[in-house]
Structure formats: structure tokens, C-alpha cells
Amino acid sequence: MDMTAQIKKNLISRIKDSKDLKFLKALQTIFDTSEQALYPLSPEQERSISKGRKQIKNGQFSSNESVISETREWLKKK
């Protein structure tokens, strides 16, 4: 069983066995807030994020190290 399945199984068991209303309400709050968007995004922002995810999927990105290196080189020229 993978780690995700094991954690889910453990949580389900603990929730079923719990009689603590405060605990259950706290879990409900966690689930409710995790399902809501933290920040409302405009359609343009959502398109940009989607485009970026596609670029990553297609290998069109730079490593953090190369970006830092390029930035340092650029700063030396200024």
C-alpha cells in the first residue's frame, strides 16, 4: 500500500472512531478551506498558469541554478 493510501486509511479510521465534536468540526473547517481557492484568479491569470503548466510538461523551463547564474552574469554587466 502506498503512503497516500495508508494515510487516508488511518485518517478514515480515526474520524470514524472519534466522538470529539470540536475535533470533527476542526477537520471539517480544514476540508472546507482546502477546497476553496486561496486567491481568486482572473481568467487571464488562469490562462497564464495553464500555459506555464503546459510549458513545464513539455520541458520548456530553466533550472533554478541556471536562472541564478544568468542573473548574476546580467548584474555584472550593469
Buried (B, 14 or more C-beta within 10 A) or exposed (E): EEEEEEEEEEEEEEEEEEEEEEEEEEBEEEEEEEEEEEEEEEEEEEEEEEEEEEEEEEEEEEEEEEEEEEEEEEEEEE
